[in-house]
Amino acid sequence: MMDLKLPFWLSGPQLSKLRKAAQRFWERVEQWLYWPVRQLDPETCIPGALHLLAWQRGVERFDGESMRLYRLRVKYAFVNAQDAGSIAGLKRIFERLLIGYVEIEERLPDRDWDIIKLHLSDRQMADNPELLQIILRKYGRLCRRYEFAVLTPLRVQLRIVDCGHDNSFLQASL
């Protein structure tokens, strides 16, 4: 924002009122001028501009998708397309779209070579069923089959206790 300075020989209460009014006017003009630039940011643009950006980046909104997730998918469409096809890239895609941690296994022993197993928590699979399908269809490897496996965290307690036993070693020689 710019700060207006008026000539010093024009001083008094009327000058400060004039400066405040001019300041407010030019701040509003500045907002008007920056409005088109702000429409290029998927996180802050109006929904109409967001739909145009989504069309440009090849993203379609699915039924029941939240606006926040839709904005994230549009924002990261290009970067996700670059990361597509690799294990590390798929993990980054899951992180960017706020799905969370995922474990990926390829070339499983005693299984077909084209099966990729994704280990997700039960919560991740329940919250994002349609999104997971879209991610794998759009950013997954071609000619691969995906399986989902559920990770269930368990709380384990281990107690260490001293048994008070004695140990000895005897050696005999002739």
Accessible surface in RSA format (square Angstrom, percent):
REM  Atomic radii and reference values for relative SASA: ProtOr
REM  Chains: A
REM  Algorithm: Lee & Richards
REM  Probe-radius: 1.40
REM  Slices: 20
REM RES _ NUM      All-atoms   Total-Side   Main-Chain    Non-polar    All polar
REM                ABS   REL    ABS   REL    ABS   REL    ABS   REL    ABS   REL
RES MET A   1   153.16  79.3  82.14  54.4  71.02 169.1  84.12  71.5  69.04  91.5
RES MET A   2    91.87  47.6  81.55  54.0  10.32  24.6  56.11  47.7  35.75  47.4
RES ASP A   3    91.70  64.2  69.99  69.7  21.72  51.4  34.17  80.4  57.53  57.4
RES LEU A   4    40.48  22.5  37.03  26.5   3.44   8.7  38.52  27.1   1.96   5.3
RES LYS A   5   166.62  81.3 137.13  84.1  29.49  70.2 103.20  92.9  63.42  67.6
RES LEU A   6    59.32  33.0  37.65  26.9  21.67  54.5  38.67  27.2  20.64  55.6
RES PRO A   7    52.95  38.6  40.89  37.3  12.07  43.9  52.12  43.0   0.84   5.2
RES PHE A   8   175.52  87.8 155.26  96.2  20.26  52.7 164.55  99.8  10.96  31.4
RES TRP A   9   174.69  70.1 143.47  69.4  31.22  73.3 133.97  71.4  40.72  66.1
RES LEU A  10    91.24  50.8  87.18  62.4   4.06  10.2  91.24  64.1   0.00   0.0
RES SER A  11    95.06  80.3  65.41  87.3  29.65  68.3  33.10  70.5  61.96  86.8
RES GLY A  12    38.96  48.0   0.00   N/A  38.96  48.0  26.44  72.6  12.52  28.0
RES PRO A  13    99.14  72.3  92.00  83.9   7.14  26.0  98.33  81.2   0.81   5.1
RES GLN A  14   127.91  71.5 123.66  90.4   4.25  10.1  62.59 133.2  65.32  49.5
RES LEU A  15    34.68  19.3  29.82  21.3   4.86  12.2  33.01  23.2   1.67   4.5
RES SER A  16    48.56  41.0  45.44  60.6   3.12   7.2  33.96  72.3  14.60  20.4
RES LYS A  17   130.84  63.8 124.73  76.5   6.11  14.5  82.83  74.6  48.01  51.1
RES LEU A  18   106.70  59.4 101.72  72.8   4.97  12.5 106.06  74.5   0.63   1.7
RES ARG A  19    76.38  32.1  76.38  38.9   0.00   0.0  17.70  24.2  58.69  35.6
RES LYS A  20   114.36  55.8 112.19  68.8   2.16   5.2  57.72  52.0  56.64  60.3
RES ALA A  21    50.44  46.4  44.10  68.1   6.34  14.4  45.63  64.3   4.81  12.7
RES ALA A  22    28.14  25.9  21.63  33.4   6.51  14.8  27.78  39.1   0.36   0.9
RES GLN A  23    24.79  13.9  24.57  18.0   0.22   0.5  17.35  36.9   7.44   5.6
RES ARG A  24   160.31  67.3 154.31  78.7   6.00  14.3  68.91  94.2  91.40  55.4
RES PHE A  25   105.49  52.8  99.13  61.4   6.36  16.6 105.05  63.7   0.44   1.3
RES TRP A  26   110.59  44.4 108.85  52.7   1.74   4.1  89.21  47.6  21.38  34.7
RES GLU A  27    53.11  30.5  52.14  39.4   0.96   2.3   7.79  15.1  45.32  37.0
RES ARG A  28   144.36  60.6 141.78  72.3   2.58   6.1  18.45  25.2 125.91  76.3
RES VAL A  29    25.95  17.1  25.95  23.5   0.00   0.0  25.95  22.5   0.00   0.0
RES GLU A  30    43.33  24.9  42.03  31.8   1.30   3.1  18.47  35.7  24.86  20.3
RES GLN A  31    95.10  53.2  92.96  67.9   2.13   5.1  18.29  38.9  76.81  58.3
RES TRP A  32   151.92  61.0 139.77  67.7  12.15  28.5 119.09  63.5  32.83  53.3
RES LEU A  33   128.43  71.5 113.56  81.2  14.87  37.4 115.82  81.3  12.61  33.9
RES TYR A  34   115.15  53.8 115.15  65.5   0.00   0.0  69.48  52.2  45.67  56.3
RES TRP A  35   118.94  47.7 118.94  57.6   0.00   0.0 102.25  54.5  16.69  27.1
RES PRO A  36    75.53  55.0  67.96  62.0   7.57  27.5  70.06  57.8   5.47  34.0
RES VAL A  37    92.05  60.6  87.81  79.5   4.24  10.2  87.88  76.4   4.17  11.3
RES ARG A  38   103.08  43.3  99.39  50.7   3.69   8.8  56.51  77.2  46.57  28.2
RES GLN A  39    21.61  12.1  19.53  14.3   2.08   5.0  14.37  30.6   7.24   5.5
RES LEU A  40   121.55  67.7 112.54  80.5   9.01  22.6 112.80  79.2   8.75  23.5
RES ASP A  41    56.72  39.7  52.82  52.6   3.90   9.2  23.96  56.4  32.76  32.7
RES PRO A  42     8.63   6.3   8.63   7.9   0.00   0.0   8.63   7.1   0.00   0.0
RES GLU A  43    73.28  42.1  55.29  41.8  17.99  42.8  14.12  27.3  59.16  48.3
RES THR A  44    89.86  63.9  60.16  61.0  29.70  70.8  64.46  86.6  25.39  38.4
RES CYS A  45     2.81   2.1   0.00   0.0   2.81   6.6   0.07   0.2   2.74   3.0
RES ILE A  46    82.47  46.9  79.97  59.6   2.50   6.0  82.47  59.4   0.00   0.0
RES PRO A  47    67.73  49.4  67.73  61.7   0.00   0.0  67.73  55.9   0.00   0.0
RES GLY A  48    42.41  52.3   0.00   N/A  42.41  52.3  34.48  94.6   7.93  17.8
RES ALA A  49    19.56  18.0  15.33  23.7   4.23   9.6  17.20  24.2   2.36   6.3
RES LEU A  50     0.00   0.0   0.00   0.0   0.00   0.0   0.00   0.0   0.00   0.0
RES HIS A  51    83.22  45.5  77.92  54.2   5.29  13.5  55.09  56.8  28.13  32.7
RES LEU A  52   124.80  69.5 122.71  87.8   2.09   5.2 123.13  86.5   1.67   4.5
RES LEU A  53    14.54   8.1  14.24  10.2   0.30   0.8  14.52  10.2   0.02   0.1
RES ALA A  54     1.26   1.2   1.26   1.9   0.00   0.0   1.26   1.8   0.00   0.0
RES TRP A  55   202.03  81.1 184.21  89.2  17.82  41.8 160.43  85.5  41.60  67.5
RES GLN A  56   128.09  71.6  98.26  71.8  29.83  71.0  30.95  65.9  97.14  73.7
RES ARG A  57    85.11  35.7  62.32  31.8  22.79  54.3  24.77  33.9  60.34  36.6
RES GLY A  58    41.65  51.4   0.00   N/A  41.65  51.4  34.70  95.2   6.95  15.6
RES VAL A  59     6.88   4.5   1.50   1.4   5.38  13.0   1.93   1.7   4.95  13.4
RES GLU A  60   146.16  83.9 137.37 103.9   8.79  20.9  53.86 104.2  92.30  75.4
RES ARG A  61    99.97  42.0  70.30  35.8  29.67  70.6  26.26  35.9  73.71  44.7
RES PHE A  62    32.31  16.2  21.70  13.4  10.62  27.6  29.47  17.9   2.84   8.1
RES ASP A  63   133.25  93.3 117.46 116.9  15.79  37.3  38.29  90.1  94.96  94.7
RES GLY A  64    86.23 106.3   0.00   N/A  86.23 106.3  43.75 120.1  42.48  95.1
RES GLU A  65     8.38   4.8   0.00   0.0   8.38  20.0   2.16   4.2   6.22   5.1
RES SER A  66    63.53  53.7  51.69  69.0  11.84  27.3  50.87 108.3  12.66  17.7
RES MET A  67    62.63  32.4  57.30  37.9   5.33  12.7  57.30  48.7   5.33   7.1
RES ARG A  68   147.41  61.9 140.25  71.5   7.16  17.0  66.66  91.1  80.74  48.9
RES LEU A  69    26.38  14.7  25.72  18.4   0.66   1.7  26.36  18.5   0.03   0.1
RES TYR A  70     6.55   3.1   6.55   3.7   0.00   0.0   0.00   0.0   6.55   8.1
RES ARG A  71    39.74  16.7  39.74  20.3   0.00   0.0  14.19  19.4  25.56  15.5
RES LEU A  72     9.73   5.4   9.73   7.0   0.00   0.0   9.73   6.8   0.00   0.0
RES ARG A  73    16.26   6.8  15.35   7.8   0.91   2.2   3.65   5.0  12.61   7.6
RES VAL A  74     0.05   0.0   0.00   0.0   0.05   0.1   0.00   0.0   0.05   0.1
RES LYS A  75    73.47  35.8  59.34  36.4  14.13  33.6  33.27  29.9  40.20  42.8
RES TYR A  76    53.92  25.2  53.92  30.7   0.00   0.0  22.22  16.7  31.70  39.1
RES ALA A  77     5.27   4.8   2.24   3.5   3.03   6.9   2.53   3.6   2.74   7.2
RES PHE A  78   138.88  69.5 134.14  83.1   4.74  12.3 138.16  83.8   0.71   2.0
RES VAL A  79    57.13  37.6  57.12  51.7   0.01   0.0  57.12  49.6   0.01   0.0
RES ASN A  80     0.86   0.6   0.86   0.8   0.00   0.0   0.00   0.0   0.86   0.8
RES ALA A  81    60.92  56.0  42.86  66.1  18.07  41.1  44.48  62.6  16.44  43.6
RES GLN A  82   120.08  67.1  86.25  63.0  33.83  80.5  35.12  74.8  84.96  64.4
RES ASP A  83    19.36  13.6  16.09  16.0   3.27   7.7   3.02   7.1  16.34  16.3
RES ALA A  84    38.75  35.6  17.74  27.4  21.01  47.8  18.02  25.4  20.73  54.9
RES GLY A  85    29.38  36.2   0.00   N/A  29.38  36.2  20.57  56.5   8.81  19.7
RES SER A  86    49.42  41.8  46.26  61.7   3.15   7.3  41.41  88.2   8.00  11.2
RES ILE A  87    57.22  32.6  53.44  39.8   3.78   9.1  54.73  39.4   2.49   6.8
RES ALA A  88    55.30  50.8  48.77  75.3   6.54  14.9  52.59  74.1   2.71   7.2
RES GLY A  89     0.00   0.0   0.00   N/A   0.00   0.0   0.00   0.0   0.00   0.0
RES LEU A  90    10.15   5.7  10.15   7.3   0.00   0.0  10.15   7.1   0.00   0.0
RES LYS A  91    77.99  38.0  77.24  47.4   0.75   1.8  33.05  29.8  44.94  47.9
RES ARG A  92   113.38  47.6 111.71  56.9   1.67   4.0  55.31  75.6  58.07  35.2
RES ILE A  93     0.00   0.0   0.00   0.0   0.00   0.0   0.00   0.0   0.00   0.0
RES PHE A  94     0.00   0.0   0.00   0.0   0.00   0.0   0.00   0.0   0.00   0.0
RES GLU A  95    95.96  55.1  87.00  65.8   8.96  21.3  41.57  80.4  54.39  44.4
RES ARG A  96    47.18  19.8  37.56  19.1   9.62  22.9  22.92  31.3  24.26  14.7
RES LEU A  97     5.19   2.9   2.22   1.6   2.97   7.5   2.22   1.6   2.97   8.0
RES LEU A  98   113.08  63.0  82.75  59.2  30.32  76.2  87.66  61.6  25.42  68.4
RES ILE A  99    10.38   5.9   0.70   0.5   9.67  23.3   0.96   0.7   9.41  25.5
RES GLY A 100    22.73  28.0   0.00   N/A  22.73  28.0  22.44  61.6   0.29   0.6
RES TYR A 101   133.45  62.3 125.97  71.7   7.48  19.5 102.10  76.7  31.35  38.6
RES VAL A 102     2.43   1.6   0.87   0.8   1.57   3.8   0.87   0.8   1.57   4.2
RES GLU A 103    64.56  37.1  64.15  48.5   0.41   1.0  15.39  29.8  49.17  40.1
RES ILE A 104    20.35  11.6   1.55   1.2  18.80  45.3   1.55   1.1  18.80  51.0
RES GLU A 105    73.91  42.4  69.94  52.9   3.98   9.5  30.23  58.5  43.68  35.7
RES GLU A 106    44.42  25.5  24.27  18.4  20.15  48.0   6.96  13.5  37.46  30.6
RES ARG A 107   145.56  61.1 125.88  64.2  19.68  46.9  57.42  78.5  88.14  53.4
RES LEU A 108    20.42  11.4  13.34   9.5   7.08  17.8  13.62   9.6   6.80  18.3
RES PRO A 109   114.31  83.3  94.55  86.2  19.76  71.8 105.70  87.3   8.61  53.5
RES ASP A 110   152.97 107.2 107.31 106.8  45.66 108.0  44.88 105.6 108.09 107.8
RES ARG A 111   101.43  42.6  74.63  38.0  26.80  63.8  37.94  51.8  63.49  38.5
RES ASP A 112    79.56  55.7  72.27  71.9   7.30  17.3  12.53  29.5  67.03  66.9
RES TRP A 113   148.20  59.5 142.16  68.8   6.05  14.2 117.92  62.9  30.28  49.1
RES ASP A 114    24.43  17.1  24.43  24.3   0.00   0.0   1.42   3.4  23.01  22.9
RES ILE A 115    11.00   6.3  10.98   8.2   0.02   0.0  10.98   7.9   0.02   0.0
RES ILE A 116     4.72   2.7   4.72   3.5   0.00   0.0   4.72   3.4   0.00   0.0
RES LYS A 117    52.46  25.6  52.46  32.2   0.00   0.0   6.11   5.5  46.35  49.4
RES LEU A 118     0.00   0.0   0.00   0.0   0.00   0.0   0.00   0.0   0.00   0.0
RES HIS A 119    27.48  15.0  27.48  19.1   0.00   0.0  22.78  23.5   4.70   5.5
RES LEU A 120     0.00   0.0   0.00   0.0   0.00   0.0   0.00   0.0   0.00   0.0
RES SER A 121    31.56  26.7  31.20  41.6   0.36   0.8  26.39  56.2   5.17   7.2
RES ASP A 122    95.75  67.1  93.77  93.3   1.98   4.7  22.69  53.4  73.06  72.9
RES ARG A 123   173.11  72.7 165.94  84.6   7.17  17.1  56.22  76.8 116.90  70.8
RES GLN A 124    21.52  12.0  19.93  14.6   1.59   3.8  13.29  28.3   8.23   6.2
RES MET A 125    49.21  25.5  43.23  28.6   5.98  14.2  43.35  36.9   5.86   7.8
RES ALA A 126    73.63  67.7  42.66  65.8  30.97  70.5  53.70  75.6  19.93  52.8
RES ASP A 127    85.76  60.1  56.48  56.2  29.28  69.2  22.51  53.0  63.25  63.1
RES ASN A 128    28.14  19.4  24.89  24.1   3.25   7.8   3.25   7.8  24.89  24.1
RES PRO A 129    82.20  59.9  75.65  69.0   6.55  23.8  79.92  66.0   2.28  14.1
RES GLU A 130    80.28  46.1  76.12  57.6   4.16   9.9  33.10  64.0  47.18  38.5
RES LEU A 131     3.26   1.8   2.54   1.8   0.72   1.8   2.54   1.8   0.72   1.9
RES LEU A 132     4.10   2.3   4.10   2.9   0.00   0.0   4.10   2.9   0.00   0.0
RES GLN A 133    89.85  50.2  88.12  64.4   1.73   4.1  27.30  58.1  62.55  47.4
RES ILE A 134    24.78  14.1  24.66  18.4   0.12   0.3  24.66  17.8   0.12   0.3
RES ILE A 135     1.41   0.8   1.41   1.1   0.00   0.0   1.41   1.0   0.00   0.0
RES LEU A 136    17.52   9.8  10.48   7.5   7.03  17.7  10.78   7.6   6.74  18.1
RES ARG A 137   181.12  76.0 148.39  75.6  32.73  77.9  77.88 106.4 103.24  62.6
RES LYS A 138    92.43  45.1  63.73  39.1  28.70  68.3  47.04  42.3  45.39  48.3
RES TYR A 139    13.68   6.4  13.30   7.6   0.38   1.0   8.13   6.1   5.55   6.8
RES GLY A 140    13.80  17.0   0.00   N/A  13.80  17.0   1.28   3.5  12.51  28.0
RES ARG A 141    76.52  32.1  64.72  33.0  11.80  28.1  26.11  35.7  50.41  30.6
RES LEU A 142   160.11  89.2 143.66 102.8  16.45  41.4 145.79 102.4  14.32  38.5
RES CYS A 143   112.36  85.0  82.23  91.7  30.13  70.8  40.16 101.8  72.20  77.9
RES ARG A 144    39.50  16.6  19.11   9.7  20.39  48.5   0.11   0.2  39.39  23.9
RES ARG A 145   117.37  49.3 113.19  57.7   4.19  10.0  66.36  90.7  51.01  30.9
RES TYR A 146    47.77  22.3  18.68  10.6  29.09  75.7  17.19  12.9  30.58  37.7
RES GLU A 147    55.98  32.1  51.81  39.2   4.17   9.9  31.03  60.0  24.95  20.4
RES PHE A 148    62.85  31.4  32.32  20.0  30.53  79.5  32.32  19.6  30.53  87.4
RES ALA A 149    21.20  19.5  15.70  24.2   5.50  12.5  21.20  29.9   0.00   0.0
RES VAL A 150    79.18  52.1  51.31  46.4  27.87  67.2  51.31  44.6  27.87  75.6
RES LEU A 151    56.00  31.2  53.90  38.6   2.10   5.3  55.19  38.8   0.81   2.2
RES THR A 152    96.86  68.9  72.90  73.9  23.95  57.1  57.31  77.0  39.55  59.8
RES PRO A 153   119.36  87.0  92.71  84.5  26.65  96.9 104.15  86.0  15.22  94.6
RES LEU A 154   144.48  80.5 115.07  82.3  29.41  73.9 117.46  82.5  27.03  72.7
RES ARG A 155   239.59 100.6 204.17 104.1  35.42  84.3  81.81 111.8 157.78  95.6
RES VAL A 156   125.14  82.3  90.61  82.0  34.53  83.2  93.55  81.3  31.59  85.7
RES GLN A 157   177.90  99.5 146.65 107.2  31.25  74.4  53.41 113.7 124.49  94.4
RES LEU A 158   156.15  87.0 122.58  87.7  33.57  84.4 124.15  87.2  32.00  86.1
RES ARG A 159   207.62  87.2 179.35  91.4  28.27  67.3  59.65  81.5 147.97  89.7
RES ILE A 160   159.16  90.6 128.84  96.0  30.32  73.1 131.79  94.9  27.37  74.3
RES VAL A 161   105.16  69.2  81.96  74.2  23.21  55.9  86.02  74.7  19.14  51.9
RES ASP A 162   130.53  91.4 100.23  99.8  30.30  71.6  44.08 103.7  86.44  86.2
RES CYS A 163   108.78  82.3  70.12  78.2  38.66  90.8  22.05  55.9  86.72  93.5
RES GLY A 164    64.90  80.0   0.00   N/A  64.90  80.0  32.64  89.6  32.26  72.3
RES HIS A 165   147.38  80.5 115.31  80.1  32.07  82.1  92.87  95.7  54.51  63.4
RES ASP A 166   137.81  96.5 106.03 105.5  31.77  75.1  40.21  94.6  97.60  97.3
RES ASN A 167   134.86  93.0 110.38 106.7  24.48  58.9  26.37  63.5 108.49 104.9
RES SER A 168    99.62  84.2  61.34  81.9  38.28  88.2  40.21  85.6  59.41  83.2
RES PHE A 169   174.46  87.3 146.70  90.9  27.75  72.2 149.04  90.4  25.42  72.8
RES LEU A 170   165.45  92.1 139.20  99.6  26.25  66.0 140.77  98.9  24.69  66.4
RES GLN A 171   152.19  85.1 112.29  82.1  39.91  95.0  32.69  69.6 119.50  90.6
RES ALA A 172   102.93  94.6  69.51 107.3  33.42  76.0  74.19 104.5  28.74  76.1
RES SER A 173   102.92  87.0  68.34  91.2  34.57  79.6  39.86  84.9  63.05  88.3
RES LEU A 174   230.90 128.6 154.97 110.9  75.93 190.9 185.97 130.6  44.93 120.9
END  Absolute sums over single chains surface
CHAIN  1 A    13503.4      11109.0       2394.3       7991.2       5512.2
END  Absolute sums over all chains
TOTAL         13503.4      11109.0       2394.3       7991.2       5512.2
